[in-house]
Amino acid sequence: MPARSNALPQVASSTLFLTDSGLETTLVFHEGIELPHFAAFPLLDTTKGRSFLADYFERHIAIARRLQVGFVLESPTWRASREWGARLGYSPEAIADLNCESIAFLRALEARHRAPATPMVVSGCVGPRGDGYVPGEGMTAAEAEDYHGHQVAAFAAAGADLVTAITMTNTPEAIGMANAASRTGIPAAISFTVETDGKLPTGQGLGDAIDEVDRQTAGSVAYYMLNCAHPTHFDRTLEPGRAWMQRIRGLRANASCRSHQELNEAAELDADDPVELGRQYQAIRRRFPNITILGGCCGTDHRHIEEIGSACVEARETVPQ
C-alpha cells in the first residue's frame, strides 16, 4: 500500500467517517432537477447548480459535525469521464477542467466547515465507463487504465486526497483504475456493487474480486467499499475472519432492497425506512468494526445518513477498536 494511503485519516485510525448519500437520486426526486445521463457534474457550470450542490453537502456535513465524526467529501463527478462527458457535449479538456473545479469546490466547503472533531477528506469520484448496474464494455485492465487515467490525472493535479471508484461491476475495470491512480501517485479506493445474491454483476464473488484486484495491483488499493446494494443483498456474503474482509472499510448502501433491474425500471423513488437502514448499518458495524466509512447510495438522502450516523455512534462504545 502506498505511503500516501497510510496517511489518509480514514485509513490511519478507527475514527468513524460519514460521507454523503444518493446525490443523483436526491437531485432528481427531491429537488426536481433533470440530470441527463444521471450526470450531476454539469451543475458546477451554473451559480444555481453550485448552490444546490453546496446545500446538499452542507446538510450532510452538519450531521457529521453534530455527531463529531469525520467526513469524506466525494466530488459530484461520477459521470465526468471522457465518454460520458462527450455525450453531454463536453470536450476532454472541458471535462478535465470540471473535474479540477469539483475539487476546488469541495476544498472551499472543507475550509468553511472543518472542525477539530470533524476531520475532512476530499475524494475525486470516478464512475464506471458503462452502466452502473451491468458489467463494463469488455475492457481489459490496460484499456481501463487508459480510460480512467484522464479523470484520475485531473484529480491528482487538483490536489484531491484520493480517488474513489464508485459502482465498479468487474475486476478488469477496477484493476485499471487502481493502476491509473498508482501511476499518477494518488491513493485509490475501489467500491464494488453486487446483485441480490451478493455477487458482482459478472457473477464473481466479492472476496474473489478483492483478492484478484490486490494480486494484480500489488495491493496498491487503499481500501475497498460496497455501494449500490441493500444490506440484505450482501450481509451473508461478508465473512468474518477472511483477509479480504479486513480490506473493506466503507459502505454506501441503497435505501431499497429492490434489485438493480427493479430500481432501473421504477418510476418513483423507494426511500424505504431510514431508521431501519441505520439499524442494519449498526449490526454490520458490530460484526465488522473495520467498516468505518458510512454513507448512502440510490434512494438515500440526509435523513438516512442521520440515522446511520446516530445508530453507529451510539454503538461505538460497544465496538472493539
C-alpha positions in Angstrom: 0.0 0.0 0.0 1.5 3.4 -1.0 2.7 5.6 1.9 0.1 8.3 1.0 -2.7 5.7 1.6 -1.4 5.1 5.1 -1.6 8.8 5.7 -5.3 9.1 5.0 -7.1 9.7 8.3 -9.9 7.2 7.4 -7.2 4.5 7.0 -4.8 5.5 9.8 -7.3 5.4 12.6 -10.6 3.7 13.6 -12.4 7.1 13.6 -15.9 6.9 12.1 -16.3 8.9 8.9 -19.6 9.7 7.3 -20.0 10.6 3.6 -22.9 11.7 1.6 -26.0 9.8 0.3 -27.6 9.3 -3.1 -26.7 12.6 -4.8 -28.3 11.9 -8.1 -31.5 10.4 -6.8 -31.8 13.3 -4.3 -31.4 15.9 -7.0 -33.9 14.2 -9.4 -36.6 13.1 -7.0 -36.4 15.6 -4.2 -35.1 18.7 -5.9 -36.8 18.1 -9.3 -33.6 18.7 -11.2 -33.2 16.9 -14.6 -29.9 15.1 -14.9 -29.3 13.8 -18.4 -27.4 10.5 -18.3 -27.6 10.8 -14.5 -24.8 13.3 -14.5 -24.5 15.8 -11.7 -21.3 17.5 -12.7 -22.8 20.0 -15.1 -24.3 21.7 -12.1 -20.9 23.1 -11.4 -21.3 25.2 -14.5 -24.0 27.4 -13.1 -24.5 29.5 -10.0 -27.8 27.9 -9.3 -26.4 24.4 -9.7 -23.5 25.1 -7.4 -25.9 26.4 -4.8 -27.9 23.1 -5.0 -24.7 21.1 -4.6 -23.5 23.3 -1.7 -26.8 22.9 0.2 -26.7 19.2 -0.4 -23.2 18.7 1.0 -23.7 21.2 3.9 -26.8 19.2 5.1 -24.6 16.1 5.3 -21.6 17.9 6.9 -23.8 19.3 9.6 -24.7 15.8 10.6 -21.0 14.8 10.9 -20.2 17.9 12.9 -23.1 17.2 15.3 -22.0 13.6 15.8 -18.3 14.7 16.0 -17.2 12.2 13.3 -15.1 12.7 10.2 -16.5 13.3 6.7 -15.4 12.3 3.2 -16.4 14.9 0.6 -17.0 13.0 -2.6 -16.9 15.0 -5.8 -20.1 15.1 -7.9 -18.2 13.6 -10.9 -19.5 10.0 -11.2 -20.3 10.7 -14.8 -17.4 13.1 -15.5 -15.3 10.9 -17.7 -14.4 11.3 -21.4 -17.2 9.3 -23.0 -20.0 10.4 -20.7 -18.8 13.9 -21.0 -18.9 13.7 -24.8 -22.5 12.5 -24.7 -23.3 15.8 -22.8 -21.3 18.0 -25.2 -18.1 18.4 -23.2 -14.6 18.1 -24.8 -11.9 16.1 -23.0 -10.3 19.4 -22.0 -13.6 20.8 -20.6 -14.2 17.5 -18.7 -10.7 17.7 -17.2 -11.3 21.3 -16.1 -14.6 20.4 -14.5 -13.0 17.6 -12.6 -10.4 20.0 -11.3 -13.1 22.5 -10.4 -15.1 19.9 -8.5 -12.1 19.5 -6.1 -11.7 23.3 -5.7 -15.5 23.4 -4.9 -15.1 20.8 -2.2 -12.0 22.4 -0.8 -13.9 25.6 -0.3 -16.6 23.6 1.6 -13.9 22.0 3.7 -12.4 25.3 4.6 -15.8 26.6 5.8 -16.8 23.6 7.8 -13.8 21.7 9.1 -13.8 21.4 12.9 -11.3 19.7 15.3 -13.7 16.8 15.9 -14.7 16.5 12.2 -11.6 15.8 10.0 -12.4 16.0 6.3 -11.0 14.3 3.3 -11.6 15.3 -0.3 -12.1 12.5 -2.8 -12.4 12.6 -6.6 -15.3 10.3 -7.6 -14.7 8.0 -10.6 -17.7 6.2 -12.1 -17.8 3.2 -14.4 -17.3 3.6 -18.1 -20.5 1.7 -18.8 -23.8 1.5 -17.0 -23.5 1.3 -13.2 -25.7 -1.8 -13.0 -24.2 -4.1 -15.6 -20.6 -5.3 -16.3 -18.4 -2.9 -18.3 -17.9 -2.9 -22.0 -15.3 -5.7 -22.1 -12.3 -3.5 -21.3 -9.0 -5.1 -20.4 -7.2 -3.7 -17.4 -4.9 -1.8 -19.7 -7.8 -0.2 -21.6 -9.4 0.8 -18.3 -6.2 2.3 -17.0 -6.0 4.5 -20.2 -9.7 5.4 -20.0 -9.8 6.3 -16.3 -6.3 7.8 -16.3 -7.7 11.0 -17.9 -10.0 11.7 -14.9 -7.6 10.4 -12.3 -4.9 12.7 -13.6 -7.2 15.7 -13.3 -8.0 14.9 -9.7 -4.3 14.5 -8.8 -3.4 17.8 -10.5 -6.2 19.5 -8.5 -4.9 18.2 -5.2 -7.5 15.6 -4.2 -6.6 13.5 -1.2 -7.6 10.3 -3.0 -9.8 9.0 -5.9 -12.7 6.6 -5.3 -14.1 4.4 -8.0 -17.8 4.0 -7.2 -20.1 1.2 -8.6 -17.4 -1.0 -10.1 -19.0 -4.0 -11.7 -16.0 -6.0 -12.7 -12.4 -6.6 -11.8 -10.5 -5.6 -15.0 -12.0 -2.1 -14.8 -11.2 -1.9 -11.1 -7.6 -3.0 -11.7 -7.2 -0.5 -14.5 -8.5 2.3 -12.4 -6.2 1.3 -9.5 -3.2 1.2 -11.8 -4.0 4.6 -13.2 -4.1 6.0 -9.7 -0.9 4.3 -8.7 0.9 5.6 -11.8 -0.3 9.1 -11.0 0.7 8.8 -7.4 -2.7 9.3 -5.7 -4.3 6.8 -3.3 -7.3 4.9 -4.6 -10.4 3.3 -3.1 -12.5 0.8 -5.0 -16.2 0.4 -4.4 -17.8 -2.7 -5.9 -21.5 -3.2 -6.4 -23.2 -6.6 -6.0 -26.5 -8.1 -7.1 -29.2 -9.6 -4.7 -27.1 -12.8 -4.4 -24.1 -10.8 -3.0 -22.0 -11.4 -6.2 -20.7 -8.9 -8.7 -22.8 -8.4 -11.8 -20.2 -10.6 -13.6 -21.1 -13.5 -11.2 -17.7 -13.2 -9.4 -17.7 -13.5 -5.6 -16.9 -10.3 -3.7 -13.9 -11.9 -1.9 -12.5 -13.3 -5.1 -12.8 -9.9 -6.7 -11.0 -8.2 -3.9 -8.3 -10.8 -3.9 -7.8 -10.6 -7.7 -7.5 -6.8 -7.7 -5.0 -6.9 -4.8 -2.9 -9.6 -6.7 -2.9 -7.7 -9.9 -2.1 -4.3 -8.4 0.4 -5.4 -5.7 -2.0 -4.3 -3.0 -2.0 -0.7 -4.1 -5.7 -0.1 -3.3 -6.0 1.9 -0.1 -9.3 0.1 0.8 -12.4 -1.3 -0.7 -16.1 -0.4 -0.3 -19.5 -1.7 -1.2 -22.2 0.5 -2.8 -25.5 0.5 -4.7 -26.9 -2.6 -3.0 -29.1 -3.1 0.1 -27.6 -4.7 3.2 -29.9 -7.7 2.7 -28.1 -8.4 -0.6 -24.6 -8.6 0.8 -24.9 -9.3 4.5 -24.5 -13.1 4.2 -21.6 -12.5 1.8 -19.5 -10.8 4.5 -17.3 -13.4 6.1 -15.7 -12.8 9.5 -12.0 -13.8 9.7 -11.3 -13.6 6.0 -8.3 -11.5 5.0 -10.2 -9.8 2.2 -12.9 -8.8 4.6 -10.4 -6.7 6.5 -9.8 -4.7 3.3 -13.4 -3.4 3.3 -13.6 0.0 5.0 -16.7 1.6 3.6 -20.3 1.1 2.9 -22.8 3.1 0.8 -26.0 1.0 0.6 -29.2 1.6 -1.3 -32.3 2.6 0.6 -34.3 -0.1 -1.2 -34.0 -3.8 -1.2 -35.1 -4.0 -4.8 -32.8 -5.5 -7.4 -30.8 -3.2 -9.8 -33.3 -4.1 -12.6 -36.3 -3.2 -10.5 -34.7 0.1 -9.5 -33.9 0.9 -13.1 -37.5 0.3 -14.1 -39.1 2.1 -11.2 -40.9 5.4 -11.9 -40.9 6.5 -8.2 -38.2 6.7 -5.6 -38.1 3.9 -3.0 -36.6 5.5 0.1 -37.8 2.7 2.4 -37.2 3.3 6.2 -34.1 5.4 7.3 -34.4 4.1 10.9 -34.3 0.5 9.8 -31.3 1.2 7.5 -29.5 2.8 10.4 -30.1 -0.4 12.5 -28.8 -2.6 9.7 -25.6 -0.5 9.5 -25.2 -0.7 13.2 -25.5 -4.5 13.1 -22.8 -4.7 10.4 -20.6 -2.4 12.3 -20.9 -4.6 15.4 -19.7 -7.6 13.3 -17.1 -5.7 11.3 -15.6 -2.7 13.2 -13.1 -2.2 10.3 -16.0 -0.7 8.3 -15.7 2.9 9.4 -16.8 4.9 6.3 -20.5 5.1 6.2 -22.7 6.7 3.5 -25.6 6.0 1.2 -26.4 5.4 -2.5 -29.6 5.3 -4.6 -32.7 6.4 -2.7 -30.9 7.6 0.4 -30.7 11.3 1.5 -29.5 13.2 4.5 -32.3 11.5 6.7 -30.7 8.1 6.1 -27.2 9.5 6.9 -28.6 11.0 10.1 -30.0 7.6 11.2 -26.9 5.7 10.1 -24.5 8.0 11.9 -26.6 8.2 15.0 -27.0 4.4 15.2 -23.3 3.8 14.7 -22.1 6.5 17.1 -24.5 5.1 19.7 -22.9 1.7 19.3 -19.4 2.9 19.0 -18.5 2.4 22.7 -19.5 -1.3 22.4 -17.5 -1.9 19.3 -13.9 -3.2 19.9 -11.4 -0.7 18.5 
